[in-house]
Amino acid sequence: MSQDSDQRYNDALHTAASEAKSEGHRAAGEQKLTELRRELDGIDEVLRAAIRDRIDVCVRVAHVKREHAIPMMQPGRVGLVTERAREFASANGLSPDFLEDLYRSMIAEACRVEDLIIDSPQPNPASMVNGRGER
């Protein structure tokens, strides 16, 4: 073998070894991502269940408001809940604006559900939570 062909051979071996190492490194990264995504999926499941539970409590709140003629909108309560969200965010390295926006979205949905129940002439307005008569 000539010196040039030896160099090309060594370069090819080095390139192949580098590519194999890179592919192995990438495969390890993909495996870690799969594990982390599985963890996120579990957290998402817990979040969805917690949101469902929160809405279920809001349904009970709406029944109490309807029974006792209490107005649906309680600005003091909304302020308290959003302030707690902002404080939690600040204490935990999260964006207070993000968490407040998230809570405002949940509060808006709770208000929608409460309105359906409080304003409904039906004997069982809780069955109208999702607008299709299902719960």
Backbone as JSON Lines, residues from 0, in Angstrom:
{"i":0,"aa":"M","n":[0.84,-1.18,0.0],"ca":[0.0,0.0,0.0],"c":[0.88,1.23,0.0]}
{"i":1,"aa":"S","n":[0.45,2.22,-0.73],"ca":[1.21,3.47,-0.76],"c":[0.83,4.3,0.47]}
{"i":2,"aa":"Q","n":[1.6,5.33,0.68],"ca":[1.36,6.2,1.82],"c":[0.0,6.89,1.68]}
{"i":3,"aa":"D","n":[-0.35,7.3,0.46],"ca":[-1.65,7.95,0.22],"c":[-2.8,6.99,0.51]}
{"i":4,"aa":"S","n":[-2.67,5.77,0.05],"ca":[-3.76,4.81,0.26],"c":[-3.85,4.44,1.74]}
{"i":5,"aa":"D","n":[-2.69,4.37,2.43],"ca":[-2.72,4.13,3.89],"c":[-3.46,5.26,4.6]}
{"i":6,"aa":"Q","n":[-3.21,6.48,4.19],"ca":[-3.85,7.64,4.81],"c":[-5.36,7.62,4.55]}
{"i":7,"aa":"R","n":[-5.74,7.31,3.3],"ca":[-7.18,7.24,2.97],"c":[-7.86,6.14,3.78]}
{"i":8,"aa":"Y","n":[-7.17,5.0,3.92],"ca":[-7.71,3.88,4.69],"c":[-7.89,4.29,6.16]}
{"i":9,"aa":"N","n":[-6.87,4.94,6.73],"ca":[-6.96,5.4,8.12],"c":[-8.05,6.46,8.29]}
{"i":10,"aa":"D","n":[-8.15,7.35,7.32],"ca":[-9.21,8.37,7.37],"c":[-10.59,7.73,7.32]}
{"i":11,"aa":"A","n":[-10.73,6.72,6.45],"ca":[-12.02,6.03,6.33],"c":[-12.37,5.31,7.62]}
{"i":12,"aa":"L","n":[-11.38,4.65,8.24],"ca":[-11.61,3.97,9.51],"c":[-12.01,4.97,10.59]}
{"i":13,"aa":"H","n":[-11.3,6.09,10.64],"ca":[-11.6,7.13,11.63],"c":[-13.02,7.67,11.43]}
{"i":14,"aa":"T","n":[-13.38,7.93,10.17],"ca":[-14.71,8.44,9.86],"c":[-15.78,7.42,10.27]}
{"i":15,"aa":"A","n":[-15.56,6.16,9.93],"ca":[-16.53,5.11,10.28],"c":[-16.67,5.0,11.8]}
{"i":16,"aa":"A","n":[-15.55,5.05,12.5],"ca":[-15.59,4.96,13.97],"c":[-16.31,6.16,14.57]}
{"i":17,"aa":"S","n":[-16.05,7.34,14.01],"ca":[-16.72,8.55,14.5],"c":[-18.23,8.48,14.26]}
{"i":18,"aa":"E","n":[-18.61,8.01,13.07],"ca":[-20.03,7.9,12.76],"c":[-20.71,6.88,13.66]}
{"i":19,"aa":"A","n":[-20.06,5.76,13.92],"ca":[-20.62,4.73,14.8],"c":[-20.79,5.28,16.21]}
{"i":20,"aa":"K","n":[-19.77,6.01,16.67],"ca":[-19.83,6.6,18.0],"c":[-20.96,7.62,18.06]}
{"i":21,"aa":"S","n":[-21.09,8.43,17.01],"ca":[-22.13,9.45,16.95],"c":[-23.51,8.81,16.94]}
{"i":22,"aa":"E","n":[-23.68,7.72,16.17],"ca":[-24.96,7.01,16.13],"c":[-25.3,6.4,17.48]}
{"i":23,"aa":"G","n":[-24.3,5.84,18.15],"ca":[-24.51,5.28,19.48],"c":[-24.88,6.36,20.48]}
{"i":24,"aa":"H","n":[-24.21,7.49,20.38],"ca":[-24.5,8.62,21.25],"c":[-25.92,9.13,21.01]}
{"i":25,"aa":"R","n":[-26.3,9.22,19.74],"ca":[-27.64,9.67,19.38],"c":[-28.7,8.67,19.87]}
{"i":26,"aa":"A","n":[-28.43,7.37,19.73],"ca":[-29.37,6.34,20.19],"c":[-29.56,6.44,21.7]}
{"i":27,"aa":"A","n":[-28.49,6.7,22.43],"ca":[-28.6,6.86,23.88],"c":[-29.46,8.08,24.22]}
{"i":28,"aa":"G","n":[-29.26,9.14,23.44],"ca":[-30.07,10.35,23.64],"c":[-31.54,10.1,23.35]}
{"i":29,"aa":"E","n":[-31.81,9.36,22.28],"ca":[-33.2,9.02,21.94],"c":[-33.84,8.19,23.04]}
{"i":30,"aa":"Q","n":[-33.08,7.26,23.62],"ca":[-33.6,6.43,24.71],"c":[-33.94,7.29,25.92]}
{"i":31,"aa":"K","n":[-33.06,8.23,26.25],"ca":[-33.33,9.13,27.37],"c":[-34.57,9.98,27.09]}
{"i":32,"aa":"L","n":[-34.71,10.46,25.84],"ca":[-35.89,11.24,25.49],"c":[-37.17,10.41,25.64]}
{"i":33,"aa":"T","n":[-37.11,9.16,25.22],"ca":[-38.27,8.27,25.36],"c":[-38.66,8.13,26.82]}
{"i":34,"aa":"E","n":[-37.68,7.94,27.69],"ca":[-37.95,7.82,29.12],"c":[-38.54,9.11,29.69]}
{"i":35,"aa":"L","n":[-37.98,10.25,29.3],"ca":[-38.48,11.53,29.79],"c":[-39.89,11.81,29.27]}
{"i":36,"aa":"R","n":[-40.14,11.46,28.01],"ca":[-41.48,11.66,27.45],"c":[-42.5,10.77,28.15]}
{"i":37,"aa":"R","n":[-42.1,9.57,28.52],"ca":[-42.99,8.69,29.28],"c":[-43.31,9.33,30.63]}
{"i":38,"aa":"E","n":[-42.31,9.93,31.25],"ca":[-42.52,10.63,32.52],"c":[-43.48,11.81,32.33]}
{"i":39,"aa":"L","n":[-43.28,12.57,31.26],"ca":[-44.19,13.68,30.96],"c":[-45.62,13.19,30.72]}
{"i":40,"aa":"D","n":[-45.75,12.08,30.01],"ca":[-47.09,11.51,29.76],"c":[-47.79,11.18,31.08]}
{"i":41,"aa":"G","n":[-47.05,10.65,32.04],"ca":[-47.63,10.36,33.35],"c":[-48.06,11.62,34.07]}
{"i":42,"aa":"I","n":[-47.24,12.64,34.0],"ca":[-47.58,13.93,34.63],"c":[-48.8,14.53,33.95]}
{"i":43,"aa":"D","n":[-48.86,14.45,32.62],"ca":[-50.02,14.96,31.89],"c":[-51.3,14.25,32.31]}
{"i":44,"aa":"E","n":[-51.21,12.95,32.53],"ca":[-52.39,12.19,32.96],"c":[-52.87,12.7,34.32]}
{"i":45,"aa":"V","n":[-51.93,12.94,35.23],"ca":[-52.27,13.46,36.55],"c":[-52.89,14.86,36.43]}
{"i":46,"aa":"L","n":[-52.29,15.71,35.56],"ca":[-52.83,17.05,35.36],"c":[-54.26,17.02,34.83]}
{"i":47,"aa":"R","n":[-54.5,16.17,33.82],"ca":[-55.86,16.08,33.26],"c":[-56.85,15.62,34.32]}
{"i":48,"aa":"A","n":[-56.46,14.65,35.13],"ca":[-57.35,14.17,36.19],"c":[-57.6,15.27,37.22]}
{"i":49,"aa":"A","n":[-56.57,16.03,37.56],"ca":[-56.73,17.13,38.52],"c":[-57.65,18.21,37.97]}
{"i":50,"aa":"I","n":[-57.53,18.5,36.69],"ca":[-58.4,19.51,36.08],"c":[-59.85,19.0,36.08]}
{"i":51,"aa":"R","n":[-60.04,17.73,35.74],"ca":[-61.38,17.14,35.79],"c":[-61.94,17.25,37.21]}
{"i":52,"aa":"D","n":[-61.14,16.9,38.21],"ca":[-61.58,16.97,39.61],"c":[-61.91,18.41,40.0]}
{"i":53,"aa":"R","n":[-61.12,19.36,39.51],"ca":[-61.37,20.77,39.82],"c":[-62.71,21.21,39.24]}
{"i":54,"aa":"I","n":[-62.98,20.81,38.0],"ca":[-64.27,21.15,37.38],"c":[-65.42,20.48,38.12]}
{"i":55,"aa":"D","n":[-65.22,19.24,38.57],"ca":[-66.26,18.56,39.34],"c":[-66.61,19.34,40.61]}
{"i":56,"aa":"V","n":[-65.6,19.88,41.28],"ca":[-65.86,20.7,42.47],"c":[-66.58,21.98,42.07]}
{"i":57,"aa":"C","n":[-66.2,22.56,40.94],"ca":[-66.88,23.78,40.46],"c":[-68.35,23.51,40.17]}
{"i":58,"aa":"V","n":[-68.68,22.31,39.7],"ca":[-70.08,21.93,39.48],"c":[-70.82,21.96,40.82]}
{"i":59,"aa":"R","n":[-70.21,21.42,41.85],"ca":[-70.85,21.44,43.17],"c":[-70.98,22.87,43.7]}
{"i":60,"aa":"V","n":[-69.96,23.69,43.45],"ca":[-70.01,25.1,43.83],"c":[-71.19,25.78,43.14]}
{"i":61,"aa":"A","n":[-71.37,25.51,41.86],"ca":[-72.46,26.12,41.1],"c":[-73.81,25.72,41.67]}
{"i":62,"aa":"H","n":[-73.96,24.49,42.08],"ca":[-75.23,24.06,42.68],"c":[-75.51,24.82,43.97]}
{"i":63,"aa":"V","n":[-74.48,25.03,44.77],"ca":[-74.65,25.8,46.01],"c":[-75.02,27.24,45.67]}
{"i":64,"aa":"K","n":[-74.33,27.83,44.7],"ca":[-74.64,29.21,44.31],"c":[-76.07,29.31,43.81]}
{"i":65,"aa":"R","n":[-76.49,28.34,43.0],"ca":[-77.85,28.36,42.47],"c":[-78.86,28.22,43.6]}
{"i":66,"aa":"E","n":[-78.63,27.28,44.49],"ca":[-79.56,27.0,45.59],"c":[-79.7,28.2,46.53]}
{"i":67,"aa":"H","n":[-78.62,28.94,46.7],"ca":[-78.63,30.05,47.66],"c":[-78.62,31.43,46.99]}
{"i":68,"aa":"A","n":[-78.86,31.46,45.69],"ca":[-78.94,32.71,44.93],"c":[-77.68,33.57,45.1]}
{"i":69,"aa":"I","n":[-76.54,32.93,45.05],"ca":[-75.26,33.63,45.15],"c":[-74.78,33.89,43.72]}
{"i":70,"aa":"P","n":[-74.33,35.1,43.42],"ca":[-73.87,35.4,42.05],"c":[-72.72,34.48,41.64]}
{"i":71,"aa":"M","n":[-72.74,34.12,40.35],"ca":[-71.71,33.23,39.84],"c":[-70.33,33.85,39.98]}
{"i":72,"aa":"M","n":[-70.17,35.09,39.54],"ca":[-68.85,35.73,39.54],"c":[-68.53,36.23,40.94]}
{"i":73,"aa":"Q","n":[-67.36,35.8,41.41],"ca":[-66.85,36.2,42.73],"c":[-65.44,36.78,42.52]}
{"i":74,"aa":"P","n":[-65.35,38.08,42.17],"ca":[-64.05,38.67,41.83],"c":[-62.99,38.51,42.92]}
{"i":75,"aa":"G","n":[-63.39,38.57,44.17],"ca":[-62.42,38.39,45.26],"c":[-61.78,37.01,45.23]}
{"i":76,"aa":"R","n":[-62.59,36.03,44.95],"ca":[-62.09,34.65,44.87],"c":[-61.15,34.49,43.67]}
{"i":77,"aa":"V","n":[-61.53,35.06,42.54],"ca":[-60.68,34.98,41.34],"c":[-59.33,35.63,41.63]}
{"i":78,"aa":"G","n":[-59.35,36.78,42.28],"ca":[-58.1,37.47,42.62],"c":[-57.23,36.64,43.56]}
{"i":79,"aa":"L","n":[-57.87,36.01,44.54],"ca":[-57.13,35.17,45.48],"c":[-56.47,33.98,44.77]}
{"i":80,"aa":"V","n":[-57.22,33.31,43.91],"ca":[-56.71,32.13,43.2],"c":[-55.56,32.52,42.27]}
{"i":81,"aa":"T","n":[-55.72,33.61,41.53],"ca":[-54.66,34.0,40.6],"c":[-53.42,34.5,41.35]}
{"i":82,"aa":"E","n":[-53.63,35.15,42.47],"ca":[-52.48,35.62,43.26],"c":[-51.71,34.43,43.83]}
{"i":83,"aa":"R","n":[-52.42,33.42,44.3],"ca":[-51.76,32.21,44.79],"c":[-50.95,31.55,43.67]}
{"i":84,"aa":"A","n":[-51.5,31.54,42.48],"ca":[-50.79,30.96,41.33],"c":[-49.5,31.74,41.06]}
{"i":85,"aa":"R","n":[-49.59,33.06,41.09],"ca":[-48.4,33.89,40.84],"c":[-47.34,33.68,41.93]}
{"i":86,"aa":"E","n":[-47.78,33.6,43.18],"ca":[-46.84,33.38,44.28],"c":[-46.16,32.02,44.16]}
{"i":87,"aa":"F","n":[-46.94,30.99,43.82],"ca":[-46.37,29.66,43.63],"c":[-45.34,29.69,42.51]}
{"i":88,"aa":"A","n":[-45.69,30.34,41.42],"ca":[-44.77,30.41,40.28],"c":[-43.46,31.09,40.69]}
{"i":89,"aa":"S","n":[-43.56,32.21,41.36],"ca":[-42.36,32.93,41.79],"c":[-41.49,32.1,42.72]}
{"i":90,"aa":"A","n":[-42.14,31.38,43.63],"ca":[-41.4,30.57,44.6],"c":[-40.78,29.32,43.98]}
{"i":91,"aa":"N","n":[-41.23,28.95,42.78],"ca":[-40.76,27.71,42.17],"c":[-40.07,27.9,40.83]}
{"i":92,"aa":"G","n":[-39.62,29.13,40.56],"ca":[-38.84,29.38,39.35],"c":[-39.65,29.32,38.07]}
{"i":93,"aa":"L","n":[-40.94,29.54,38.15],"ca":[-41.81,29.54,36.97],"c":[-42.21,30.97,36.65]}
{"i":94,"aa":"S","n":[-42.75,31.17,35.48],"ca":[-43.22,32.48,35.09],"c":[-44.56,32.76,35.76]}
{"i":95,"aa":"P","n":[-44.65,33.82,36.58],"ca":[-45.94,34.16,37.19],"c":[-47.01,34.46,36.15]}
{"i":96,"aa":"D","n":[-46.63,35.1,35.04],"ca":[-47.61,35.4,33.99],"c":[-48.15,34.11,33.37]}
{"i":97,"aa":"F","n":[-47.26,33.16,33.13],"ca":[-47.7,31.88,32.56],"c":[-48.71,31.19,33.47]}
{"i":98,"aa":"L","n":[-48.37,31.08,34.76],"ca":[-49.27,30.35,35.66],"c":[-50.57,31.11,35.87]}
{"i":99,"aa":"E","n":[-50.51,32.44,35.92],"ca":[-51.75,33.21,36.03],"c":[-52.62,32.99,34.79]}
{"i":100,"aa":"D","n":[-52.01,33.01,33.6],"ca":[-52.77,32.77,32.36],"c":[-53.41,31.39,32.38]}
{"i":101,"aa":"L","n":[-52.67,30.39,32.84],"ca":[-53.2,29.04,32.92],"c":[-54.4,28.99,33.86]}
{"i":102,"aa":"Y","n":[-54.27,29.62,35.01],"ca":[-55.38,29.65,35.97],"c":[-56.56,30.45,35.43]}
{"i":103,"aa":"R","n":[-56.29,31.53,34.75],"ca":[-57.4,32.31,34.17],"c":[-58.17,31.47,33.14]}
{"i":104,"aa":"S","n":[-57.46,30.63,32.4],"ca":[-58.14,29.73,31.46],"c":[-59.02,28.74,32.21]}
{"i":105,"aa":"M","n":[-58.5,28.18,33.29],"ca":[-59.3,27.23,34.07],"c":[-60.49,27.93,34.73]}
{"i":106,"aa":"I","n":[-60.27,29.14,35.19],"ca":[-61.35,29.91,35.81],"c":[-62.43,30.23,34.77]}
{"i":107,"aa":"A","n":[-62.02,30.58,33.57],"ca":[-62.99,30.86,32.5],"c":[-63.86,29.64,32.22]}
{"i":108,"aa":"E","n":[-63.24,28.46,32.17],"ca":[-64.01,27.23,31.96],"c":[-64.93,26.96,33.14]}
{"i":109,"aa":"A","n":[-64.44,27.19,34.35],"ca":[-65.29,27.0,35.54],"c":[-66.49,27.95,35.49]}
{"i":110,"aa":"C","n":[-66.27,29.18,35.07],"ca":[-67.37,30.15,34.95],"c":[-68.38,29.7,33.9]}
{"i":111,"aa":"R","n":[-67.89,29.17,32.79],"ca":[-68.78,28.68,31.74],"c":[-69.67,27.55,32.29]}
{"i":112,"aa":"V","n":[-69.05,26.63,33.0],"ca":[-69.78,25.5,33.57],"c":[-70.77,25.99,34.62]}
{"i":113,"aa":"E","n":[-70.33,26.89,35.48],"ca":[-71.22,27.42,36.51],"c":[-72.41,28.14,35.88]}
{"i":114,"aa":"D","n":[-72.16,28.92,34.83],"ca":[-73.27,29.61,34.15],"c":[-74.3,28.6,33.63]}
{"i":115,"aa":"L","n":[-73.82,27.52,33.04],"ca":[-74.74,26.5,32.53],"c":[-75.63,25.96,33.63]}
{"i":116,"aa":"I","n":[-75.06,25.74,34.78],"ca":[-75.79,25.16,35.9],"c":[-76.71,26.18,36.56]}
{"i":117,"aa":"I","n":[-76.17,27.35,36.84],"ca":[-76.95,28.37,37.54],"c":[-78.12,28.85,36.69]}
{"i":118,"aa":"D","n":[-77.91,29.0,35.39],"ca":[-78.94,29.54,34.51],"c":[-79.85,28.48,33.9]}
{"i":119,"aa":"S","n":[-79.57,27.22,34.14],"ca":[-80.32,26.15,33.51],"c":[-81.66,25.91,34.2]}
{"i":120,"aa":"P","n":[-82.74,25.77,33.39],"ca":[-84.04,25.43,33.97],"c":[-84.18,23.93,34.19]}
{"i":121,"aa":"Q","n":[-83.21,23.15,33.71],"ca":[-83.28,21.69,33.81],"c":[-83.11,21.24,35.25]}
{"i":122,"aa":"P","n":[-83.78,20.12,35.6],"ca":[-83.63,19.61,36.95],"c":[-82.24,19.07,37.25]}
{"i":123,"aa":"N","n":[-81.51,18.62,36.21],"ca":[-80.16,18.1,36.42],"c":[-79.17,18.8,35.48]}
{"i":124,"aa":"P","n":[-78.88,20.08,35.74],"ca":[-77.99,20.83,34.85],"c":[-76.56,20.33,34.84]}
{"i":125,"aa":"A","n":[-76.15,19.54,35.82],"ca":[-74.78,19.03,35.82],"c":[-74.53,18.15,34.61]}
{"i":126,"aa":"S","n":[-75.59,17.6,34.02],"ca":[-75.41,16.76,32.84],"c":[-75.07,17.57,31.61]}
{"i":127,"aa":"M","n":[-75.09,18.88,31.7],"ca":[-74.79,19.75,30.56],"c":[-73.37,20.29,30.58]}
{"i":128,"aa":"V","n":[-72.5,19.75,31.41],"ca":[-71.17,20.3,31.59],"c":[-70.42,20.46,30.26]}
{"i":129,"aa":"N","n":[-70.43,19.45,29.43],"ca":[-69.67,19.58,28.18],"c":[-70.53,20.03,27.02]}
{"i":130,"aa":"G","n":[-71.76,20.46,27.28],"ca":[-72.61,20.99,26.24],"c":[-73.33,19.96,25.4]}
{"i":131,"aa":"R","n":[-73.1,18.66,25.67],"ca":[-73.74,17.6,24.89],"c":[-74.6,16.71,25.78]}
{"i":132,"aa":"G","n":[-74.82,17.13,27.01],"ca":[-75.61,16.3,27.9],"c":[-74.84,15.14,28.46]}
{"i":133,"aa":"E","n":[-73.5,15.17,28.34],"ca":[-72.65,14.12,28.87],"c":[-71.78,14.7,29.95]}
{"i":134,"aa":"R","n":[-71.28,13.85,30.78],"ca":[-70.4,14.32,31.84],"c":[-69.12,13.57,31.85]}
